[in-house]
Amino acid sequence: MASPDLFQNVAFSDVSAAAVPAAEGATAAFGVGAATGGPRLSLVKAGKPEVEPTVEIDLSDAQIFKLGPSEWLCVCGESEAKAGVEEKSFSRAIKVVLRTEAESKAFSLAFQRWKQQVISGKTGEPLENGSIIASKSKFDTKIEASSAKMYFHYYGQLLHQQNMLQDFVRTGTYYAAVMENRCDFAGRVVVDVGAGSGILSLFAAQAGARHVYAVEASEMAEHAQRLISGNPALGQRITVIKGKVEEVELPEKADILISEPMGTLLVNERMLESYVIARDRFLAPDGKMFPTTGRIHMAPFSDEYLYVEMANKALFWQQHNFFGVDLTPLHGSAFQGYFSQPVVDAFDPRLLISPPTYHTLDFTTMKEEDLYEIDIPLSFVASVGTRVHGLACWFDVLFGGSNVERWLTTAPGSPTTHWYQLRCVLSQPLYVMAGQVITGRLHLVAHSAQSYTIYLTMSAKMWGVGAEQGGILQTSTGKLELKEPYYRLSQPQSYMLSQDQQQQQQLPSLQPQGSEQQMQEGLSPGITIDQVDQECGLH
């Protein structure tokens, strides 16, 4: 094989012309058509120059189907026009046989790479005996086109990739999780789901992966290719594939999936669904996933400063004479509108008024549909008498390696990440006493704008003498849009603690629990910046 896009000594035959014998010793070459300027596949019989192809296939409406280890069927649309006769369209099928399985894999990848360059209006045109169409993937079915366009545009920019790379807790934890578990990567096939800049693919290659397929749907795929090509010692074992994991085809199964699919509150942007789809499509039985498990942590909080800040935003609409206009009819709607925004910031963990609980998502076993609607019952016991202003949330993920299990946490009090934490603020606070039970429900419903609507209910139950009789004293509800948060990213304020808060016992650690030995051996989810720098070779 002279180059990745030129395949020699292949055999091809036109399936629709059974009487014509197969051409042996031919050449298959991917390139740009001289007439159309679009990507094309040229099949040239032995002894003929490449400029005189026997068969030329326009990739804009072509598809390939695997017939065997080294055999492919290429189906394309063609047309026939005669003077005075209406132009007819039909399908043509060409069988291509490569010499080895390795060349067969390379042929498949080259086909996809060149086809990704196509921007054609022909896709979907009716043909006389069928249609060559780009079938609508699951992603396109459930996600609005405008949302997807904005999403891929955002992640196609280097400045946003830099923001994530410079989150050294995130990047350092991934690096440590991979390097501490080289035994899971060495000699294995890895698929990087939503590869972005390609950094995780390069980590996998550093750990000794036999081959890494970096799948990225945004324009960042081109930057990833340049970055990987600029590191040839690693890049020779990495193939960048531009496309959605719901649509691309890979030449072999993966032994391990690696991805960074977490959004705000773990599930925002709905990339976890793509991660699960990639598992079902590409991961071999008994394969591993990095990360393996995710947990959403929740606890009630009290933050008078935040509540007043949000309520005061609506004061603008209490003006009775705004250039002669009474704005007060809209005050109620504006007030509720501000409280429909989840607050994203880093807060002081002392604001929590109860030990947290968590909801687990096992990426290795869950179904994609399990992420369409997530229903979490809530139950807490207040540690202090105060006003409850809402529910605080954060997440962590586990990298379940064979050698070391490492956690990445976004908990308050831990080193801050670019995810921060999230708080759902109730427009009507609850009043509780120490020892009082707080119940409720956190209900997340996915929508087509790649996010979730949050339905929160919190209630304070009867406490003290007669509490066994049950009964709800007060209930507060909220409907929030996870896609439109209030980014409150200033440094956490110093809070004066009430006498009750000063006397209460310290809440249990917000870190995922582990044994003392695990903490000493670096198995704890929380890692310091110094540890991250050391593991990344920055010291």
Salt bridges, closest charged atoms under 4 A:
ASP5 OD1 - ARG113 NH2 2.67
ASP14 OD2 - ARG92 NE 2.84
GLU56 OE2 - ARG40 NE 2.98
ASP58 OD2 - LYS122 NZ 3.32
GLU71 OE1 - LYS95 NZ 3.78
GLU78 OE2 - ARG92 NH1 3.03
GLU80 OE2 - LYS82 NZ 3.91
GLU103 OE2 - ARG99 NH2 2.51
ASP140 OD1 - LYS244 NZ 3.79
ASP167 OD2 - HIS418 ND1 2.70
GLU180 OE2 - ARG406 NH2 2.62
GLU219 OE2 - LYS242 NZ 2.73
GLU247 OE2 - LYS244 NZ 3.73
GLU249 OE2 - ARG281 NH2 3.00
GLU252 OE1 - LYS105 NZ 3.29
GLU252 OE1 - ARG210 NH2 3.43
GLU260 OE2 - ARG170 NE 2.73
GLU273 OE1 - LYS142 NZ 2.56
GLU273 OE2 - ARG270 NE 2.71
ASP280 OD1 - ARG279 NH2 2.93
ASP303 OD2 - ARG423 NH1 2.74
GLU304 OE2 - ARG387 NH2 2.47
GLU304 OE1 - HIS389 NE2 3.34
GLU309 OE1 - ARG488 NE 2.87
ASP326 OD1 - HIS320 ND1 3.71
ASP345 OD2 - ARG423 NH2 2.81
ASP345 OD2 - ARG488 NH1 2.90
ASP348 OD2 - ARG350 NH2 2.65
GLU368 OE1 - LYS138 NZ 2.59
GLU368 OE2 - LYS142 NZ 2.60
GLU369 OE2 - LYS138 NZ 3.65
GLU373 OE2 - HIS443 NE2 2.64
ASP375 OD1 - ARG441 NE 2.69
ASP396 OD1 - ARG295 NE 3.22
ASP396 OD2 - HIS297 NE2 2.82
GLU481 OE1 - HIS447 NE2 3.12
ASP530 OD1 - HIS539 NE2 3.83
ASP533 OD2 - HIS539 NE2 3.70
GLU535 OE2 - ARG406 NH2 3.61
